[in-house]
Amino acid sequence: MNDLIAALVSLLLTGPLQSTMEEKLAAARAPQAVVAQVSACASTAAPVVVERVLGDPWWAVTTVVRVWTGLADPEAVLLDAAPACRPAIEAARPFLRPSI
């Protein structure tokens, strides 16, 4: 059962978060090291996110809806779900801010 939940979390949550952040970083011409750091963190955060989903299904449902509708800030969701990703997100933050 946990494998099924992990696959769903990857498909519906961590995968889209990772893709969105990688696209934003690529568009902002972030250094490859920053992109790799964020990508690695998002990948390794999957078990932590699965635990969060299992412990708080309401968070999971609302977060998936917010991510899929574009209402969620990908880096904020990743930080909320996996606080250990803070160094990677902080390194990427200058490239994730919209230019004015």
PyMOL CGO cylinders between C-alpha atoms (Angstrom):
from pymol import cmd
from pymol.cgo import CYLINDER

trace = [
    CYLINDER, 0.00, 0.00, 0.00, 2.82, 2.40, 0.84, 0.3, 1, 1, 1, 1, 1, 1,
    CYLINDER, 2.82, 2.40, 0.84, 4.36, 1.81, -2.60, 0.3, 1, 1, 1, 1, 1, 1,
    CYLINDER, 4.36, 1.81, -2.60, 1.08, 2.83, -4.23, 0.3, 1, 1, 1, 1, 1, 1,
    CYLINDER, 1.08, 2.83, -4.23, 0.85, 5.96, -2.11, 0.3, 1, 1, 1, 1, 1, 1,
    CYLINDER, 0.85, 5.96, -2.11, 4.49, 6.80, -2.87, 0.3, 1, 1, 1, 1, 1, 1,
    CYLINDER, 4.49, 6.80, -2.87, 3.81, 6.44, -6.61, 0.3, 1, 1, 1, 1, 1, 1,
    CYLINDER, 3.81, 6.44, -6.61, 0.73, 8.67, -6.36, 0.3, 1, 1, 1, 1, 1, 1,
    CYLINDER, 0.73, 8.67, -6.36, 2.63, 11.29, -4.36, 0.3, 1, 1, 1, 1, 1, 1,
    CYLINDER, 2.63, 11.29, -4.36, 5.37, 11.28, -6.98, 0.3, 1, 1, 1, 1, 1, 1,
    CYLINDER, 5.37, 11.28, -6.98, 2.91, 11.54, -9.85, 0.3, 1, 1, 1, 1, 1, 1,
    CYLINDER, 2.91, 11.54, -9.85, 0.62, 14.16, -8.33, 0.3, 1, 1, 1, 1, 1, 1,
    CYLINDER, 0.62, 14.16, -8.33, 2.87, 16.20, -6.07, 0.3, 1, 1, 1, 1, 1, 1,
    CYLINDER, 2.87, 16.20, -6.07, 6.63, 15.85, -6.01, 0.3, 1, 1, 1, 1, 1, 1,
    CYLINDER, 6.63, 15.85, -6.01, 6.97, 15.31, -9.76, 0.3, 1, 1, 1, 1, 1, 1,
    CYLINDER, 6.97, 15.31, -9.76, 5.02, 18.45, -10.72, 0.3, 1, 1, 1, 1, 1, 1,
    CYLINDER, 5.02, 18.45, -10.72, 6.81, 20.49, -8.04, 0.3, 1, 1, 1, 1, 1, 1,
    CYLINDER, 6.81, 20.49, -8.04, 10.19, 19.36, -9.28, 0.3, 1, 1, 1, 1, 1, 1,
    CYLINDER, 10.19, 19.36, -9.28, 9.30, 19.98, -12.93, 0.3, 1, 1, 1, 1, 1, 1,
    CYLINDER, 9.30, 19.98, -12.93, 7.92, 23.44, -12.25, 0.3, 1, 1, 1, 1, 1, 1,
    CYLINDER, 7.92, 23.44, -12.25, 10.97, 24.49, -10.27, 0.3, 1, 1, 1, 1, 1, 1,
    CYLINDER, 10.97, 24.49, -10.27, 13.37, 23.08, -12.88, 0.3, 1, 1, 1, 1, 1, 1,
    CYLINDER, 13.37, 23.08, -12.88, 11.50, 24.95, -15.64, 0.3, 1, 1, 1, 1, 1, 1,
    CYLINDER, 11.50, 24.95, -15.64, 11.58, 28.22, -13.69, 0.3, 1, 1, 1, 1, 1, 1,
    CYLINDER, 11.58, 28.22, -13.69, 15.27, 27.83, -12.95, 0.3, 1, 1, 1, 1, 1, 1,
    CYLINDER, 15.27, 27.83, -12.95, 16.08, 26.98, -16.56, 0.3, 1, 1, 1, 1, 1, 1,
    CYLINDER, 16.08, 26.98, -16.56, 14.10, 29.99, -17.78, 0.3, 1, 1, 1, 1, 1, 1,
    CYLINDER, 14.10, 29.99, -17.78, 15.99, 32.19, -15.32, 0.3, 1, 1, 1, 1, 1, 1,
    CYLINDER, 15.99, 32.19, -15.32, 19.30, 30.71, -16.53, 0.3, 1, 1, 1, 1, 1, 1,
    CYLINDER, 19.30, 30.71, -16.53, 20.22, 29.53, -13.06, 0.3, 1, 1, 1, 1, 1, 1,
    CYLINDER, 20.22, 29.53, -13.06, 23.57, 27.78, -12.75, 0.3, 1, 1, 1, 1, 1, 1,
    CYLINDER, 23.57, 27.78, -12.75, 23.37, 24.04, -13.35, 0.3, 1, 1, 1, 1, 1, 1,
    CYLINDER, 23.37, 24.04, -13.35, 24.68, 23.42, -9.84, 0.3, 1, 1, 1, 1, 1, 1,
    CYLINDER, 24.68, 23.42, -9.84, 21.64, 25.21, -8.37, 0.3, 1, 1, 1, 1, 1, 1,
    CYLINDER, 21.64, 25.21, -8.37, 19.24, 23.29, -10.62, 0.3, 1, 1, 1, 1, 1, 1,
    CYLINDER, 19.24, 23.29, -10.62, 20.90, 20.00, -9.68, 0.3, 1, 1, 1, 1, 1, 1,
    CYLINDER, 20.90, 20.00, -9.68, 20.77, 20.84, -5.97, 0.3, 1, 1, 1, 1, 1, 1,
    CYLINDER, 20.77, 20.84, -5.97, 17.03, 21.63, -6.09, 0.3, 1, 1, 1, 1, 1, 1,
    CYLINDER, 17.03, 21.63, -6.09, 16.30, 18.58, -8.21, 0.3, 1, 1, 1, 1, 1, 1,
    CYLINDER, 16.30, 18.58, -8.21, 18.23, 16.28, -5.88, 0.3, 1, 1, 1, 1, 1, 1,
    CYLINDER, 18.23, 16.28, -5.88, 16.52, 17.70, -2.84, 0.3, 1, 1, 1, 1, 1, 1,
    CYLINDER, 16.52, 17.70, -2.84, 13.07, 17.31, -4.39, 0.3, 1, 1, 1, 1, 1, 1,
    CYLINDER, 13.07, 17.31, -4.39, 13.88, 13.71, -5.28, 0.3, 1, 1, 1, 1, 1, 1,
    CYLINDER, 13.88, 13.71, -5.28, 15.23, 12.79, -1.88, 0.3, 1, 1, 1, 1, 1, 1,
    CYLINDER, 15.23, 12.79, -1.88, 12.34, 14.56, -0.13, 0.3, 1, 1, 1, 1, 1, 1,
    CYLINDER, 12.34, 14.56, -0.13, 9.81, 12.10, -1.57, 0.3, 1, 1, 1, 1, 1, 1,
    CYLINDER, 9.81, 12.10, -1.57, 9.81, 9.76, 1.48, 0.3, 1, 1, 1, 1, 1, 1,
    CYLINDER, 9.81, 9.76, 1.48, 9.31, 12.75, 3.79, 0.3, 1, 1, 1, 1, 1, 1,
    CYLINDER, 9.31, 12.75, 3.79, 6.40, 13.95, 1.66, 0.3, 1, 1, 1, 1, 1, 1,
    CYLINDER, 6.40, 13.95, 1.66, 4.87, 10.45, 1.68, 0.3, 1, 1, 1, 1, 1, 1,
    CYLINDER, 4.87, 10.45, 1.68, 5.04, 10.44, 5.48, 0.3, 1, 1, 1, 1, 1, 1,
    CYLINDER, 5.04, 10.44, 5.48, 3.36, 13.83, 5.55, 0.3, 1, 1, 1, 1, 1, 1,
    CYLINDER, 3.36, 13.83, 5.55, 0.63, 12.58, 3.20, 0.3, 1, 1, 1, 1, 1, 1,
    CYLINDER, 0.63, 12.58, 3.20, 0.02, 9.50, 5.34, 0.3, 1, 1, 1, 1, 1, 1,
    CYLINDER, 0.02, 9.50, 5.34, -0.14, 11.57, 8.50, 0.3, 1, 1, 1, 1, 1, 1,
    CYLINDER, -0.14, 11.57, 8.50, -2.23, 14.42, 7.12, 0.3, 1, 1, 1, 1, 1, 1,
    CYLINDER, -2.23, 14.42, 7.12, -4.46, 13.42, 4.20, 0.3, 1, 1, 1, 1, 1, 1,
    CYLINDER, -4.46, 13.42, 4.20, -6.24, 16.79, 4.21, 0.3, 1, 1, 1, 1, 1, 1,
    CYLINDER, -6.24, 16.79, 4.21, -2.92, 18.56, 3.64, 0.3, 1, 1, 1, 1, 1, 1,
    CYLINDER, -2.92, 18.56, 3.64, -2.25, 16.16, 0.78, 0.3, 1, 1, 1, 1, 1, 1,
    CYLINDER, -2.25, 16.16, 0.78, -5.54, 16.82, -0.97, 0.3, 1, 1, 1, 1, 1, 1,
    CYLINDER, -5.54, 16.82, -0.97, -5.42, 20.58, -0.60, 0.3, 1, 1, 1, 1, 1, 1,
    CYLINDER, -5.42, 20.58, -0.60, -1.77, 20.76, -1.61, 0.3, 1, 1, 1, 1, 1, 1,
    CYLINDER, -1.77, 20.76, -1.61, -2.28, 18.63, -4.72, 0.3, 1, 1, 1, 1, 1, 1,
    CYLINDER, -2.28, 18.63, -4.72, -5.20, 20.83, -5.77, 0.3, 1, 1, 1, 1, 1, 1,
    CYLINDER, -5.20, 20.83, -5.77, -3.18, 24.00, -5.14, 0.3, 1, 1, 1, 1, 1, 1,
    CYLINDER, -3.18, 24.00, -5.14, -0.18, 22.66, -7.06, 0.3, 1, 1, 1, 1, 1, 1,
    CYLINDER, -0.18, 22.66, -7.06, -2.23, 21.48, -10.03, 0.3, 1, 1, 1, 1, 1, 1,
    CYLINDER, -2.23, 21.48, -10.03, -4.18, 24.74, -10.25, 0.3, 1, 1, 1, 1, 1, 1,
    CYLINDER, -4.18, 24.74, -10.25, -1.05, 26.86, -9.97, 0.3, 1, 1, 1, 1, 1, 1,
    CYLINDER, -1.05, 26.86, -9.97, -2.15, 28.47, -6.71, 0.3, 1, 1, 1, 1, 1, 1,
    CYLINDER, -2.15, 28.47, -6.71, 0.75, 27.00, -4.75, 0.3, 1, 1, 1, 1, 1, 1,
    CYLINDER, 0.75, 27.00, -4.75, 4.25, 28.38, -4.79, 0.3, 1, 1, 1, 1, 1, 1,
    CYLINDER, 4.25, 28.38, -4.79, 6.36, 25.27, -5.54, 0.3, 1, 1, 1, 1, 1, 1,
    CYLINDER, 6.36, 25.27, -5.54, 9.26, 26.28, -3.35, 0.3, 1, 1, 1, 1, 1, 1,
    CYLINDER, 9.26, 26.28, -3.35, 6.94, 27.05, -0.41, 0.3, 1, 1, 1, 1, 1, 1,
    CYLINDER, 6.94, 27.05, -0.41, 5.27, 23.66, -0.74, 0.3, 1, 1, 1, 1, 1, 1,
    CYLINDER, 5.27, 23.66, -0.74, 8.62, 21.90, -0.88, 0.3, 1, 1, 1, 1, 1, 1,
    CYLINDER, 8.62, 21.90, -0.88, 9.84, 23.81, 2.18, 0.3, 1, 1, 1, 1, 1, 1,
    CYLINDER, 9.84, 23.81, 2.18, 6.64, 23.02, 4.04, 0.3, 1, 1, 1, 1, 1, 1,
    CYLINDER, 6.64, 23.02, 4.04, 6.82, 19.33, 3.22, 0.3, 1, 1, 1, 1, 1, 1,
    CYLINDER, 6.82, 19.33, 3.22, 10.59, 18.90, 3.49, 0.3, 1, 1, 1, 1, 1, 1,
    CYLINDER, 10.59, 18.90, 3.49, 12.28, 21.57, 5.62, 0.3, 1, 1, 1, 1, 1, 1,
    CYLINDER, 12.28, 21.57, 5.62, 15.67, 19.95, 4.95, 0.3, 1, 1, 1, 1, 1, 1,
    CYLINDER, 15.67, 19.95, 4.95, 15.44, 21.41, 1.43, 0.3, 1, 1, 1, 1, 1, 1,
    CYLINDER, 15.44, 21.41, 1.43, 15.85, 24.94, 2.77, 0.3, 1, 1, 1, 1, 1, 1,
    CYLINDER, 15.85, 24.94, 2.77, 19.52, 25.31, 1.66, 0.3, 1, 1, 1, 1, 1, 1,
    CYLINDER, 19.52, 25.31, 1.66, 18.67, 24.25, -1.90, 0.3, 1, 1, 1, 1, 1, 1,
    CYLINDER, 18.67, 24.25, -1.90, 15.62, 26.53, -2.04, 0.3, 1, 1, 1, 1, 1, 1,
    CYLINDER, 15.62, 26.53, -2.04, 17.59, 29.46, -0.62, 0.3, 1, 1, 1, 1, 1, 1,
    CYLINDER, 17.59, 29.46, -0.62, 20.27, 28.96, -3.28, 0.3, 1, 1, 1, 1, 1, 1,
    CYLINDER, 20.27, 28.96, -3.28, 17.57, 28.94, -5.97, 0.3, 1, 1, 1, 1, 1, 1,
    CYLINDER, 17.57, 28.94, -5.97, 15.44, 31.77, -4.60, 0.3, 1, 1, 1, 1, 1, 1,
    CYLINDER, 15.44, 31.77, -4.60, 17.20, 34.61, -6.47, 0.3, 1, 1, 1, 1, 1, 1,
    CYLINDER, 17.20, 34.61, -6.47, 16.42, 32.82, -9.74, 0.3, 1, 1, 1, 1, 1, 1,
    CYLINDER, 16.42, 32.82, -9.74, 12.83, 32.01, -8.79, 0.3, 1, 1, 1, 1, 1, 1,
    CYLINDER, 12.83, 32.01, -8.79, 11.77, 35.59, -8.11, 0.3, 1, 1, 1, 1, 1, 1,
    CYLINDER, 11.77, 35.59, -8.11, 9.86, 37.19, -10.97, 0.3, 1, 1, 1, 1, 1, 1,
    CYLINDER, 9.86, 37.19, -10.97, 11.79, 39.93, -12.68, 0.3, 1, 1, 1, 1, 1, 1,
    CYLINDER, 11.79, 39.93, -12.68, 10.27, 43.39, -12.45, 0.3, 1, 1, 1, 1, 1, 1,
]
cmd.load_cgo(trace, "trace")
